[in-house]
Amino acid sequence: MKVFVKKGDIEKQAAHVLVIPLFSDIQNSDEDLGKVDNILGRAISQALEDNAYLSKEGSISMFFTNKRLRADRVLLAGLGKSAELTTEKIRKLGGSIARHLTGKNAKDVAVLGFGLGLKNIPLDRATQALVEGFLLGNYTFDTYKTKKDDDNEKNDKKDDNEKTHQSKIESLQLIPQNEFDTDRMQDGADLAVVLSENVLMVRELINKPANIVTPEYMAKFAKDLSRNTKIKCKILNLSEIKKEKMGMILAVAQGSKNEPTLVKLEYYGARGKPTYAIVGKGVCFDTGGVNLKPTGYIEDMKDDMSGAAAVFGIVKAAAQLKLPVNLVGIAPCVENHISGSASRPSDIVRAASGKYVEIGNTDAEGRLILGDAIDYALKSKPDAIIDIATLTGACVVALGKEISGVMGNNQELMDKIMEAGKQT
């Protein structure tokens, strides 16, 4: 999707939908809003007088302009009270707008800037949050959906309006309230695009089925994303994993015909500063092994490689943004399958560290592959190690689906991670 910031006469903005953010506790009296309202015969101000809920947080209402504007429709988006506005609320509203416009012939969308109501949040941060929410909310996993030939023929016979009825959003224009806001809004939008592209890359990788996303696929994916960047990529195949004596990774992988891989991505953007190793669990499908998962739990186990996918996204985003950080990303990629060669409970294996480990439950495979991966990360002599994993359902039982569990031996680092979570 094309995202850009452009100032111009509001009444001349060509778009399928013009989005106008509204506050509930202050007078929405910005000049551009006033122009649109006057052209529409005070339809907006009258609607707000008659229906106070239109400006409440999360409210969305859309109506046609009947060609009085170049925009086909106006969408009123409620921000709630200006004093209570946060970047997360803006992000959620952006997502709600994108989802509301899905399938409504809204290929080109323009959004009026926040104006005078934006008091406690920098304009670039507010713009970033809005664009992030919009781009993430617009995502659907439809990579493998196909249309029948007869459907295509029917579409060819339809007029342009009918053809685009289900069309995806193609552009998002941000309209600053004044010319001086353009650069700050563009900075926020540019940052949002890079971050969102990488989040969506990770989502797409997680959503793809396990018959496609194998350990070999993960390795190739990492190799491809590192091309023409400052990211250095190293792939360990089965023989090299054996050479590193990673017995725990080998134990988990031995039940599958798809051989394990280990991905190492390095990005150095601040020589002489601390290096952080990020280790992500990459179980491309987790049957549970001999301790087989039951129906109701096994179906979504293609997403057990989410930690590895997140590592890919983090390193790629850091390189694109040229962040002054040093990162070493490690992703052990395996399949935990059941077969005649699979590991059994009570098996004892030798870890890369030299310690011997007894397997109590083959469905506790994440800690095994992460153990060898963390040991491998230590060879890069990082100042800190952060591992990311869909490690245990017990975390969901304890904290629910909205909160991630954090454990560690350095409270300062943990506090920084939790603060980053609040911001994102």
Beta strands, then each sheet from edge to edge (+ up, - down):
strand 1: 2-5
strand 2: 17-23
strand 3: 60-64
strand 4: 73-80
strand 5: 108-112
strand 6: 171-175
strand 7: 232-236
strand 8: 261-268
strand 9: 275-280
strand 10: 282-286
strand 11: 326-336
strand 12: 348-350
strand 13: 356-358
strand 14: 384-388
sheet 1: 1+ 6+ 5+ 2+ 4+ 3-
sheet 2: 7+ 8- 11+ 9+ 14+
sheet 3: 7+ 8- 11+ 10+
sheet 4: 12+ 13-
end
